[in-house]
Amino acid sequence: MNEEFVSKTKRKEEMHALQALGVELVALPESLLNDMGLDPALLAAVLETKRTKTHGGIRRQMQYIGRLMRDVDPAPIRERLAALRGESAQAAAAHRRLEALRASLMEDDDALTKFAAAHPQADLQALRALLRNARREQKEGKPPRAYRELFRFLKEAESDARPAAPAEG
């Protein structure tokens, strides 16, 4: 009997945590919500909340979302949200790997050859231009605009190289 007992305070904390998770879901754009794999009733409630304009209506919808969340396992939703925020261990590791790749490309032309072999779909002319501009920025002490663009280019090339994500373009 003791194992089943959950205090009212603990239940309220859990409900508030689920409502807070609902608030995060409501803040997401619709395109990401559709990719979250949410329960259809929960997805409909979140989308309805996004359309609601009055404060009282939003409050009621958020309570309803919290109630719906009781029947859903929140762990996968939290993991997806953490991945979107870049807080997951996988996202952090991928970010570090891309930073290391960018640094090696900046320092060594052999890294460009290896990258080209590993990513035949990548636009090497654009990559060379980004590298040239990023190196010039570093040498002249300018703001790292091309350096950041290089990171975005590498991130996109990595995501295009994954078999799970079909390459467009």
Buried (B, 14 or more C-beta within 10 A) or exposed (E): EEEEEEEEEEEEEBBEBBBEBBBEBBEBEEEEBEEBEBBEEBBEBBBBBBEBEEEEEBEEBBEBBBBBBEEBEBEEBBEBBBBBEEEBEEBEEBEEEBEEBBEBBBEEEEBBEEBEEEBEEBBEEEBBBBBEBBBEBEEEEEEEEBBBBBBEBBBBBBEBBEEEEEEEE
